[in-house]
Amino acid sequence: MSQYNLLKKVAQFDENLFLKLFNGNSPVWLKNVALGFSKSGDGGLYVLLAVGFGWLGNELELQRLSITLLLGFLIERPIYFLAKKRFARVRPCDCLVQGAYIIPSDKFSLPSGHSAGAFLVAVILTQYFPELMWVWLTWASGVAASRVVLGVHFPADVVLGAVMGSVCGATAIIAVGYL
């Protein structure tokens, strides 16, 4: 099977999975839960975490957490912007369905920035607060899933965003460990 045919089959699978997961007539409760998760991944929370841990944290470990978060985003954001431009994948709400529940901030879908940011934060918070790992990963998964439920990302967009964010978070943890 050629590389082109394989990519075409993966894209078809991804589109079919999206159509099974996105429902323009989702129940109000599901829409509201998805909107809440999506909003929590808009970026404002990340700034509050980094600044809060850095300024309010008296312990050196909380200041290291703040530095790790900032470094993680310094690594992740350029990769995210380059990938968005390189892949230039049209969002499902612009090519496959009508009626997404939100208006996306840009026109391309791959990778999901919300998923990348949420998993970056979840991986880093897990390093510093491992006893709450299930909370961080559940929240990050909710942010990622919300983007499909709301109609603005294909499933592969959020999976690749989650992988990208996780790797960037782990890279920041390793880098700060050497400081």
C-alpha positions in Angstrom: 0.0 0.0 0.0 1.4 3.4 -0.9 1.9 6.1 1.6 -0.7 8.2 -0.1 -3.3 5.4 0.1 -2.5 4.8 3.8 -2.9 8.5 4.6 -6.2 8.6 2.6 -7.5 5.6 4.6 -6.5 7.1 7.9 -8.2 10.4 6.9 -11.4 8.5 6.0 -11.3 6.6 9.3 -10.8 9.9 11.1 -13.7 11.6 9.3 -16.1 8.6 10.0 -15.1 8.6 13.6 -15.8 12.3 13.8 -19.2 11.8 12.3 -20.0 9.2 15.0 -18.8 11.4 17.8 -20.1 14.8 16.7 -23.9 15.2 16.8 -25.4 18.5 15.8 -28.3 17.7 18.1 -26.2 16.8 21.2 -28.1 17.0 24.5 -27.8 20.4 26.3 -25.9 18.8 29.2 -23.2 17.3 26.9 -22.9 20.6 25.1 -22.5 22.5 28.4 -19.9 20.0 29.8 -18.0 20.2 26.5 -18.1 24.0 26.6 -16.8 24.1 30.2 -13.9 21.8 29.4 -13.1 23.7 26.2 -13.1 27.0 28.0 -10.8 25.7 30.7 -8.3 24.9 28.0 -8.4 28.4 26.4 -5.1 29.4 28.0 -6.1 31.8 30.8 -5.9 29.0 33.3 -2.3 28.2 32.3 -1.2 31.8 32.8 -2.8 31.9 36.2 -1.1 28.6 37.2 2.3 29.7 36.0 2.1 33.1 37.6 0.4 31.8 40.8 2.9 29.1 41.4 5.8 31.4 40.7 4.8 34.4 42.7 2.6 33.0 45.4 4.6 29.8 46.0 7.2 30.3 48.7 8.7 26.9 48.2 11.4 26.4 45.7 9.5 23.4 44.3 6.5 25.6 43.4 8.8 28.1 41.6 10.3 25.2 39.7 6.8 24.1 38.7 6.2 27.7 37.4 9.4 27.6 35.4 8.6 24.1 34.0 5.2 25.3 32.8 6.6 28.4 31.2 9.4 26.4 29.5 6.9 23.8 28.3 4.9 26.5 26.5 8.0 28.1 25.1 8.8 24.7 23.5 5.2 23.8 22.5 3.9 27.0 21.0 6.4 27.4 18.1 5.9 23.7 17.2 2.2 24.1 17.3 2.2 27.1 15.0 4.6 25.5 12.6 2.5 22.3 12.5 -0.7 24.2 12.0 0.7 26.0 8.9 2.4 22.9 7.6 -0.6 20.5 7.8 -3.2 23.2 7.0 -6.0 20.7 7.7 -9.4 22.3 7.3 -11.6 22.0 10.3 -14.5 19.5 10.2 -17.0 22.3 10.8 -15.8 24.0 7.5 -15.7 20.9 5.3 -17.7 18.0 6.7 -20.6 19.3 8.8 -22.4 22.5 9.6 -23.3 23.7 13.0 -20.3 23.6 15.2 -21.2 24.8 18.7 -18.3 27.3 18.9 -16.4 29.5 16.5 -12.8 28.4 16.3 -10.0 30.9 16.7 -8.3 29.9 13.4 -9.1 28.0 10.2 -6.9 24.9 10.6 -7.4 21.9 12.9 -4.3 19.9 13.1 -3.0 19.7 15.7 -5.4 20.7 18.4 -3.8 23.5 20.5 -6.3 23.0 23.3 -5.3 19.3 23.5 -1.6 20.1 23.3 -1.9 22.7 26.1 -4.0 20.6 28.4 -1.8 17.6 28.1 1.4 19.7 28.5 -0.1 21.0 31.8 -1.4 17.6 32.9 2.0 16.0 32.4 3.8 18.7 34.3 1.3 18.8 37.2 1.6 15.0 37.4 5.4 15.4 37.9 4.8 17.8 40.8 1.6 16.3 42.3 1.6 12.6 41.3 -1.1 11.7 43.7 -3.5 13.7 41.6 -2.5 12.2 38.3 -6.0 10.9 37.5 -7.4 14.4 38.1 -5.0 16.1 35.7 -5.3 13.4 33.0 -9.1 13.2 33.2 -9.3 17.0 32.9 -6.9 17.0 29.9 -8.8 14.2 28.2 -12.0 16.2 28.8 -10.5 19.2 27.1 -9.4 17.1 24.1 -12.7 15.3 23.8 -14.7 18.6 24.1 -13.1 19.8 20.9 -14.5 16.9 18.9 -17.9 17.1 20.6 -18.1 20.8 19.8 -17.4 20.1 16.2 -14.1 22.0 15.6 -11.6 19.1 15.6 -11.2 15.6 14.1 -10.2 12.9 16.6 -6.7 12.6 15.1 -6.2 16.4 15.7 -6.8 15.9 19.4 -4.7 12.7 19.7 -1.7 14.3 17.9 -2.2 17.5 20.0 -2.2 15.4 23.2 1.0 13.5 22.1 2.7 16.8 21.2 1.8 18.5 24.5 2.8 15.4 26.5 6.2 15.3 24.8 6.7 19.1 25.3 5.8 18.8 28.9 8.2 15.9 29.5 10.9 17.8 27.7 10.4 20.8 29.9 10.5 18.5 33.0 13.8 17.0 31.9 15.3 20.4 31.0 14.3 22.0 34.4 15.7 18.9 36.1 19.1 19.8 34.7 19.0 23.4 36.1 
